[in-house]
Amino acid sequence: MNLALEAPPLHTLTIADRDERFPVNRVFCVGRNYAAHAREMGKDPDREPPFFFMKPAVAVVDASNPVGVPYPPKTGNYHHEIELVLAIARGGRDIPLTQALEHVYGYAVGLDMTRRDLQLEARDKGRPWEFGKSFACSAPIGALRRARDIGHPASAAIMLSVNGQTRQSSDIAKLIWSVSECVAYLSEYESLEPGDIIMTGTPEGVGAVVTGDVMRGEVAGLDPIEVRVTG
Ligand code: MN
């Protein structure tokens, strides 16, 4: 096959203790999946069906080692959202809830970095969230741990600190929609494909970072991430 241009780079993630890497296809993100975060965003945390938005593969940054991400343009309110991330190994559509975990390759710690000012302006005008959420380097993600090695965590402390001070602290047991439910529900609307990533939503405590800040994100049982905001 002759390509008119050099093919765009494949975006991949580190897999802990493995030589092979995980190729990223699409990144789906769940909105407002912890009740306390829904409240801080001014929304009713009732158990409405989950909703999703997407980030492009160029959003993904391998954060398996300490890494920097650039402060993005056109924002004065650049927010951290610490999230449990899962990776899809096997695609499918209309995946039954009871089989959903069989499609999961593994788990990692990730950040859904957000231009909050642009997101809220779009939200309030009924416009898409793209400018707030879907930009380059907006999804630093740590090393994946394979489900075959660690199982499927249903409860684990999730935490984010900035410059050593805790900003977000919760437990993934508080997810309104579980990993299984997110996979099954999403697959009713869109056939999942190998390489897809799902970011499961952030707990309360989101807030702004500025150039020079160092974010440390943890989910118990997974590899922590350290992400510095560069100028
Ligand atoms: Mn998020």
py3Dmol code that shows the C-alpha trace and the ligand (Angstrom):
import py3Dmol

protein = """\
ATOM      1  CA  MET A   1       0.000   0.000   0.000  1.00  0.00           C
ATOM      2  CA  ASN A   2       1.323   3.425  -0.937  1.00  0.00           C
ATOM      3  CA  LEU A   3       0.547   6.154   1.566  1.00  0.00           C
ATOM      4  CA  ALA A   4       0.379   9.739   0.410  1.00  0.00           C
ATOM      5  CA  LEU A   5       1.878  10.824   3.736  1.00  0.00           C
ATOM      6  CA  GLU A   6       4.027   9.212   6.370  1.00  0.00           C
ATOM      7  CA  ALA A   7       1.648   7.214   8.575  1.00  0.00           C
ATOM      8  CA  PRO A   8       0.803   8.948  11.859  1.00  0.00           C
ATOM      9  CA  PRO A   9       2.524   7.348  14.853  1.00  0.00           C
ATOM     10  CA  LEU A  10       0.906   4.541  16.760  1.00  0.00           C
ATOM     11  CA  HIS A  11       0.247   5.486  20.375  1.00  0.00           C
ATOM     12  CA  THR A  12       1.095   2.793  22.886  1.00  0.00           C
ATOM     13  CA  LEU A  13       1.182   2.193  26.608  1.00  0.00           C
ATOM     14  CA  THR A  14       3.699   0.362  28.757  1.00  0.00           C
ATOM     15  CA  ILE A  15       2.615  -3.003  30.140  1.00  0.00           C
ATOM     16  CA  ALA A  16       4.205  -3.627  33.528  1.00  0.00           C
ATOM     17  CA  ASP A  17       6.915  -6.318  33.518  1.00  0.00           C
ATOM     18  CA  ARG A  18       6.397  -7.114  29.826  1.00  0.00           C
ATOM     19  CA  ASP A  19       8.440  -6.407  26.710  1.00  0.00           C
ATOM     20  CA  GLU A  20       5.345  -5.904  24.560  1.00  0.00           C
ATOM     21  CA  ARG A  21       3.345  -2.685  24.529  1.00  0.00           C
ATOM     22  CA  PHE A  22      -0.395  -2.002  24.399  1.00  0.00           C
ATOM     23  CA  PRO A  23      -1.552  -0.291  21.169  1.00  0.00           C
ATOM     24  CA  VAL A  24      -4.135   2.420  21.841  1.00  0.00           C
ATOM     25  CA  ASN A  25      -7.157   2.603  19.575  1.00  0.00           C
ATOM     26  CA  ARG A  26      -9.833   4.904  21.028  1.00  0.00           C
ATOM     27  CA  VAL A  27     -10.177   6.515  24.456  1.00  0.00           C
ATOM     28  CA  PHE A  28     -13.658   6.582  25.973  1.00  0.00           C
ATOM     29  CA  CYS A  29     -14.226   8.547  29.170  1.00  0.00           C
ATOM     30  CA  VAL A  30     -17.154   8.234  31.576  1.00  0.00           C
ATOM     31  CA  GLY A  31     -18.624  11.474  32.897  1.00  0.00           C
ATOM     32  CA  ARG A  32     -19.690  11.999  36.518  1.00  0.00           C
ATOM     33  CA  ASN A  33     -19.247   8.460  37.782  1.00  0.00           C
ATOM     34  CA  TYR A  34     -18.769   9.288  41.484  1.00  0.00           C
ATOM     35  CA  ALA A  35     -21.704  10.903  43.326  1.00  0.00           C
ATOM     36  CA  ALA A  36     -19.560  13.388  45.262  1.00  0.00           C
ATOM     37  CA  HIS A  37     -17.925  14.597  42.043  1.00  0.00           C
ATOM     38  CA  ALA A  38     -21.297  14.975  40.323  1.00  0.00           C
ATOM     39  CA  ARG A  39     -22.356  17.185  43.243  1.00  0.00           C
ATOM     40  CA  GLU A  40     -19.226  19.357  43.058  1.00  0.00           C
ATOM     41  CA  MET A  41     -19.966  19.865  39.342  1.00  0.00           C
ATOM     42  CA  GLY A  42     -23.443  21.093  40.283  1.00  0.00           C
ATOM     43  CA  LYS A  43     -25.267  18.013  39.060  1.00  0.00           C
ATOM     44  CA  ASP A  44     -27.658  15.563  40.680  1.00  0.00           C
ATOM     45  CA  PRO A  45     -25.802  12.329  41.431  1.00  0.00           C
ATOM     46  CA  ASP A  46     -28.849  10.147  40.888  1.00  0.00           C
ATOM     47  CA  ARG A  47     -28.047   6.990  39.010  1.00  0.00           C
ATOM     48  CA  GLU A  48     -28.766   8.173  35.510  1.00  0.00           C
ATOM     49  CA  PRO A  49     -27.416   6.033  32.679  1.00  0.00           C
ATOM     50  CA  PRO A  50     -23.692   6.627  32.189  1.00  0.00           C
ATOM     51  CA  PHE A  51     -22.555   9.042  29.495  1.00  0.00           C
ATOM     52  CA  PHE A  52     -19.315   9.066  27.562  1.00  0.00           C
ATOM     53  CA  PHE A  53     -17.034  11.407  25.716  1.00  0.00           C
ATOM     54  CA  MET A  54     -13.861  10.615  23.802  1.00  0.00           C
ATOM     55  CA  LYS A  55     -10.276  11.669  23.577  1.00  0.00           C
ATOM     56  CA  PRO A  56      -8.074  11.066  20.534  1.00  0.00           C
ATOM     57  CA  ALA A  57      -5.152   8.657  20.739  1.00  0.00           C
ATOM     58  CA  VAL A  58      -2.799  11.678  20.652  1.00  0.00           C
ATOM     59  CA  ALA A  59      -4.149  12.527  24.096  1.00  0.00           C
ATOM     60  CA  VAL A  60      -2.387   9.478  25.541  1.00  0.00           C
ATOM     61  CA  VAL A  61       0.957  10.036  27.253  1.00  0.00           C
ATOM     62  CA  ASP A  62       2.937   7.080  28.597  1.00  0.00           C
ATOM     63  CA  ALA A  63       3.301   7.895  32.292  1.00  0.00           C
ATOM     64  CA  SER A  64       4.944   4.631  33.305  1.00  0.00           C
ATOM     65  CA  ASN A  65       7.884   6.817  34.358  1.00  0.00           C
ATOM     66  CA  PRO A  66       7.738  10.399  35.683  1.00  0.00           C
ATOM     67  CA  VAL A  67       6.703  12.517  32.734  1.00  0.00           C
ATOM     68  CA  GLY A  68       5.870  16.090  31.817  1.00  0.00           C
ATOM     69  CA  VAL A  69       2.785  17.368  30.051  1.00  0.00           C
ATOM     70  CA  PRO A  70       2.569  20.849  28.560  1.00  0.00           C
ATOM     71  CA  TYR A  71       0.186  23.421  30.031  1.00  0.00           C
ATOM     72  CA  PRO A  72      -2.371  23.589  27.209  1.00  0.00           C
ATOM     73  CA  PRO A  73      -3.332  26.748  25.353  1.00  0.00           C
ATOM     74  CA  LYS A  74      -6.516  28.777  25.718  1.00  0.00           C
ATOM     75  CA  THR A  75      -7.225  27.927  29.354  1.00  0.00           C
ATOM     76  CA  GLY A  76      -6.757  29.519  32.736  1.00  0.00           C
ATOM     77  CA  ASN A  77      -8.295  26.622  34.656  1.00  0.00           C
ATOM     78  CA  TYR A  78      -6.445  23.400  33.850  1.00  0.00           C
ATOM     79  CA  HIS A  79      -7.832  20.633  36.077  1.00  0.00           C
ATOM     80  CA  HIS A  80      -6.669  17.215  37.229  1.00  0.00           C
ATOM     81  CA  GLU A  81      -9.060  14.255  37.306  1.00  0.00           C
ATOM     82  CA  ILE A  82      -7.534  11.056  38.678  1.00  0.00           C
ATOM     83  CA  GLU A  83      -9.177   7.934  37.252  1.00  0.00           C
ATOM     84  CA  LEU A  84      -9.057   4.166  37.108  1.00  0.00           C
ATOM     85  CA  VAL A  85      -8.287   3.226  33.503  1.00  0.00           C
ATOM     86  CA  LEU A  86      -9.065  -0.062  31.825  1.00  0.00           C
ATOM     87  CA  ALA A  87      -7.879  -1.429  28.512  1.00  0.00           C
ATOM     88  CA  ILE A  88      -9.929  -3.606  26.173  1.00  0.00           C
ATOM     89  CA  ALA A  89      -8.267  -6.712  24.743  1.00  0.00           C
ATOM     90  CA  ARG A  90     -11.195  -8.271  22.947  1.00  0.00           C
ATOM     91  CA  GLY A  91     -13.828  -6.345  21.068  1.00  0.00           C
ATOM     92  CA  GLY A  92     -17.523  -6.953  20.927  1.00  0.00           C
ATOM     93  CA  ARG A  93     -20.964  -5.422  20.789  1.00  0.00           C
ATOM     94  CA  ASP A  94     -23.914  -5.927  23.116  1.00  0.00           C
ATOM     95  CA  ILE A  95     -21.557  -7.533  25.619  1.00  0.00           C
ATOM     96  CA  PRO A  96     -23.542  -9.169  28.438  1.00  0.00           C
ATOM     97  CA  LEU A  97     -22.836  -7.778  31.886  1.00  0.00           C
ATOM     98  CA  THR A  98     -21.748 -11.199  33.092  1.00  0.00           C
ATOM     99  CA  GLN A  99     -19.099 -11.455  30.354  1.00  0.00           C
ATOM    100  CA  ALA A 100     -17.885  -7.856  30.390  1.00  0.00           C
ATOM    101  CA  LEU A 101     -14.721  -8.478  32.406  1.00  0.00           C
ATOM    102  CA  GLU A 102     -13.578 -11.127  29.925  1.00  0.00           C
ATOM    103  CA  HIS A 103     -12.984  -8.285  27.453  1.00  0.00           C
ATOM    104  CA  VAL A 104     -10.678  -6.351  29.789  1.00  0.00           C
ATOM    105  CA  TYR A 105      -6.933  -6.667  29.226  1.00  0.00           C
ATOM    106  CA  GLY A 106      -5.859  -4.793  32.316  1.00  0.00           C
ATOM    107  CA  TYR A 107      -5.879  -1.669  34.449  1.00  0.00           C
ATOM    108  CA  ALA A 108      -3.812   1.469  34.996  1.00  0.00           C
ATOM    109  CA  VAL A 109      -3.849   4.824  36.755  1.00  0.00           C
ATOM    110  CA  GLY A 110      -4.651   7.774  34.507  1.00  0.00           C
ATOM    111  CA  LEU A 111      -5.428  11.470  34.463  1.00  0.00           C
ATOM    112  CA  ASP A 112      -8.294  12.997  32.488  1.00  0.00           C
ATOM    113  CA  MET A 113      -6.740  16.457  32.216  1.00  0.00           C
ATOM    114  CA  THR A 114      -9.406  19.057  31.519  1.00  0.00           C
ATOM    115  CA  ARG A 115      -9.580  22.656  30.387  1.00  0.00           C
ATOM    116  CA  ARG A 116     -12.408  23.255  32.873  1.00  0.00           C
ATOM    117  CA  ASP A 117     -13.203  26.777  31.737  1.00  0.00           C
ATOM    118  CA  LEU A 118     -13.694  25.615  28.145  1.00  0.00           C
ATOM    119  CA  GLN A 119     -15.631  22.516  29.225  1.00  0.00           C
ATOM    120  CA  LEU A 120     -18.087  24.448  31.405  1.00  0.00           C
ATOM    121  CA  GLU A 121     -18.586  27.159  28.797  1.00  0.00           C
ATOM    122  CA  ALA A 122     -19.409  24.452  26.248  1.00  0.00           C
ATOM    123  CA  ARG A 123     -21.645  22.594  28.689  1.00  0.00           C
ATOM    124  CA  ASP A 124     -23.612  25.701  29.577  1.00  0.00           C
ATOM    125  CA  LYS A 125     -24.069  26.620  25.909  1.00  0.00           C
ATOM    126  CA  GLY A 126     -25.118  23.087  24.982  1.00  0.00           C
ATOM    127  CA  ARG A 127     -22.023  22.633  22.823  1.00  0.00           C
ATOM    128  CA  PRO A 128     -19.693  19.606  22.590  1.00  0.00           C
ATOM    129  CA  TRP A 129     -16.996  19.237  25.254  1.00  0.00           C
ATOM    130  CA  GLU A 130     -14.182  18.696  22.754  1.00  0.00           C
ATOM    131  CA  PHE A 131     -12.178  21.842  23.455  1.00  0.00           C
ATOM    132  CA  GLY A 132     -12.362  21.129  27.179  1.00  0.00           C
ATOM    133  CA  LYS A 133     -11.457  17.459  27.078  1.00  0.00           C
ATOM    134  CA  SER A 134     -10.096  16.216  23.766  1.00  0.00           C
ATOM    135  CA  PHE A 135      -6.671  17.750  23.309  1.00  0.00           C
ATOM    136  CA  ALA A 136      -3.141  16.422  22.875  1.00  0.00           C
ATOM    137  CA  CYS A 137      -1.423  15.068  25.988  1.00  0.00           C
ATOM    138  CA  SER A 138      -4.638  15.270  28.051  1.00  0.00           C
ATOM    139  CA  ALA A 139      -4.511  11.602  29.130  1.00  0.00           C
ATOM    140  CA  PRO A 140      -1.300  10.622  30.926  1.00  0.00           C
ATOM    141  CA  ILE A 141      -1.670   6.911  31.746  1.00  0.00           C
ATOM    142  CA  GLY A 142       0.649   4.711  33.797  1.00  0.00           C
ATOM    143  CA  ALA A 143       1.792   1.166  33.205  1.00  0.00           C
ATOM    144  CA  LEU A 144      -0.955  -1.359  32.578  1.00  0.00           C
ATOM    145  CA  ARG A 145      -1.261  -4.314  34.903  1.00  0.00           C
ATOM    146  CA  ARG A 146      -2.819  -7.334  33.252  1.00  0.00           C
ATOM    147  CA  ALA A 147      -6.079  -8.684  34.641  1.00  0.00           C
ATOM    148  CA  ARG A 148      -4.604 -12.176  34.345  1.00  0.00           C
ATOM    149  CA  ASP A 149      -1.982 -11.065  36.863  1.00  0.00           C
ATOM    150  CA  ILE A 150      -3.969  -8.885  39.283  1.00  0.00           C
ATOM    151  CA  GLY A 151      -7.609  -9.825  38.674  1.00  0.00           C
ATOM    152  CA  HIS A 152     -10.339  -7.194  38.444  1.00  0.00           C
ATOM    153  CA  PRO A 153     -10.184  -4.674  41.299  1.00  0.00           C
ATOM    154  CA  ALA A 154     -13.611  -3.793  42.685  1.00  0.00           C
ATOM    155  CA  SER A 155     -12.396  -1.725  45.615  1.00  0.00           C
ATOM    156  CA  ALA A 156      -9.138   0.163  45.962  1.00  0.00           C
ATOM    157  CA  ALA A 157      -8.108   3.542  47.301  1.00  0.00           C
ATOM    158  CA  ILE A 158      -7.742   6.175  44.571  1.00  0.00           C
ATOM    159  CA  MET A 159      -5.727   9.293  45.337  1.00  0.00           C
ATOM    160  CA  LEU A 160      -4.183  12.343  43.735  1.00  0.00           C
ATOM    161  CA  SER A 161      -1.756  14.769  45.329  1.00  0.00           C
ATOM    162  CA  VAL A 162      -0.322  17.998  43.944  1.00  0.00           C
ATOM    163  CA  ASN A 163       3.121  19.002  45.238  1.00  0.00           C
ATOM    164  CA  GLY A 164       2.656  16.507  48.066  1.00  0.00           C
ATOM    165  CA  GLN A 165      -0.755  17.766  49.201  1.00  0.00           C
ATOM    166  CA  THR A 166      -3.715  15.435  48.798  1.00  0.00           C
ATOM    167  CA  ARG A 167      -6.418  16.823  46.534  1.00  0.00           C
ATOM    168  CA  GLN A 168      -8.508  13.763  45.643  1.00  0.00           C
ATOM    169  CA  SER A 169      -9.081  10.721  47.838  1.00  0.00           C
ATOM    170  CA  SER A 170     -11.795   8.106  47.389  1.00  0.00           C
ATOM    171  CA  ASP A 171     -12.283   4.436  46.559  1.00  0.00           C
ATOM    172  CA  ILE A 172     -13.136   2.856  43.237  1.00  0.00           C
ATOM    173  CA  ALA A 173     -15.865   0.939  45.105  1.00  0.00           C
ATOM    174  CA  LYS A 174     -17.769   4.245  44.911  1.00  0.00           C
ATOM    175  CA  LEU A 175     -18.019   4.157  41.122  1.00  0.00           C
ATOM    176  CA  ILE A 176     -21.694   4.693  40.293  1.00  0.00           C
ATOM    177  CA  TRP A 177     -21.258   2.504  37.197  1.00  0.00           C
ATOM    178  CA  SER A 178     -18.835  -0.378  37.698  1.00  0.00           C
ATOM    179  CA  VAL A 179     -16.226  -1.484  35.180  1.00  0.00           C
ATOM    180  CA  SER A 180     -18.531  -4.302  34.025  1.00  0.00           C
ATOM    181  CA  GLU A 181     -21.463  -1.937  33.645  1.00  0.00           C
ATOM    182  CA  CYS A 182     -19.431   0.623  31.707  1.00  0.00           C
ATOM    183  CA  VAL A 183     -18.166  -2.018  29.266  1.00  0.00           C
ATOM    184  CA  ALA A 184     -21.579  -3.620  28.765  1.00  0.00           C
ATOM    185  CA  TYR A 185     -23.426  -0.306  28.397  1.00  0.00           C
ATOM    186  CA  LEU A 186     -20.879   1.266  26.044  1.00  0.00           C
ATOM    187  CA  SER A 187     -20.915  -1.840  23.840  1.00  0.00           C
ATOM    188  CA  GLU A 188     -24.625  -1.345  23.205  1.00  0.00           C
ATOM    189  CA  TYR A 189     -23.867   1.960  21.490  1.00  0.00           C
ATOM    190  CA  GLU A 190     -20.513   1.280  19.879  1.00  0.00           C
ATOM    191  CA  SER A 191     -18.749  -1.969  19.043  1.00  0.00           C
ATOM    192  CA  LEU A 192     -15.733  -2.119  21.278  1.00  0.00           C
ATOM    193  CA  GLU A 193     -12.432  -2.855  19.562  1.00  0.00           C
ATOM    194  CA  PRO A 194      -9.119  -4.273  20.784  1.00  0.00           C
ATOM    195  CA  GLY A 195      -6.967  -1.404  21.967  1.00  0.00           C
ATOM    196  CA  ASP A 196      -9.833   0.720  23.232  1.00  0.00           C
ATOM    197  CA  ILE A 197      -9.282   2.456  26.559  1.00  0.00           C
ATOM    198  CA  ILE A 198     -11.979   3.403  29.052  1.00  0.00           C
ATOM    199  CA  MET A 199     -11.353   6.064  31.703  1.00  0.00           C
ATOM    200  CA  THR A 200     -13.915   5.369  34.405  1.00  0.00           C
ATOM    201  CA  GLY A 201     -14.458   8.849  35.852  1.00  0.00           C
ATOM    202  CA  THR A 202     -13.005  10.898  38.685  1.00  0.00           C
ATOM    203  CA  PRO A 203     -13.905  11.236  42.348  1.00  0.00           C
ATOM    204  CA  GLU A 204     -14.437  14.596  44.052  1.00  0.00           C
ATOM    205  CA  GLY A 205     -11.659  17.081  44.676  1.00  0.00           C
ATOM    206  CA  VAL A 206     -10.854  18.130  41.125  1.00  0.00           C
ATOM    207  CA  GLY A 207      -8.896  21.352  40.942  1.00  0.00           C
ATOM    208  CA  ALA A 208      -6.465  23.464  39.000  1.00  0.00           C
ATOM    209  CA  VAL A 209      -2.757  22.959  38.429  1.00  0.00           C
ATOM    210  CA  VAL A 210      -0.218  25.417  37.092  1.00  0.00           C
ATOM    211  CA  THR A 211       3.158  25.163  35.411  1.00  0.00           C
ATOM    212  CA  GLY A 212       5.673  23.480  37.680  1.00  0.00           C
ATOM    213  CA  ASP A 213       3.131  21.515  39.704  1.00  0.00           C
ATOM    214  CA  VAL A 214       3.794  17.819  40.198  1.00  0.00           C
ATOM    215  CA  MET A 215       0.782  15.501  40.337  1.00  0.00           C
ATOM    216  CA  ARG A 216       1.079  12.057  41.859  1.00  0.00           C
ATOM    217  CA  GLY A 217      -1.777   9.660  41.190  1.00  0.00           C
ATOM    218  CA  GLU A 218      -2.383   6.315  42.807  1.00  0.00           C
ATOM    219  CA  VAL A 219      -4.849   3.462  42.750  1.00  0.00           C
ATOM    220  CA  ALA A 220      -3.950   0.842  45.335  1.00  0.00           C
ATOM    221  CA  GLY A 221      -2.565  -2.246  43.636  1.00  0.00           C
ATOM    222  CA  LEU A 222      -1.535  -0.400  40.456  1.00  0.00           C
ATOM    223  CA  ASP A 223       1.614   1.475  39.507  1.00  0.00           C
ATOM    224  CA  PRO A 224       1.497   5.139  40.635  1.00  0.00           C
ATOM    225  CA  ILE A 225       2.062   7.967  38.189  1.00  0.00           C
ATOM    226  CA  GLU A 226       3.986  11.227  38.538  1.00  0.00           C
ATOM    227  CA  VAL A 227       3.147  13.971  36.068  1.00  0.00           C
ATOM    228  CA  ARG A 228       4.724  17.433  36.034  1.00  0.00           C
ATOM    229  CA  VAL A 229       3.046  20.379  34.302  1.00  0.00           C
ATOM    230  CA  THR A 230       5.627  21.949  32.030  1.00  0.00           C
ATOM    231  CA  GLY A 231       5.512  25.427  30.571  1.00  0.00           C
TER     232      GLY A 231
END
"""
ligand_1 = """\
1
MN
Mn -13.018 12.467 33.832
"""
view = py3Dmol.view(width=600, height=400)
view.addModel(protein, "pdb")
view.setStyle({"model": 0}, {"cartoon": {"style": "trace"}})
view.addModel(ligand_1, "xyz")
view.setStyle({"model": 1}, {"stick": {}})
view.zoomTo()
view.show()
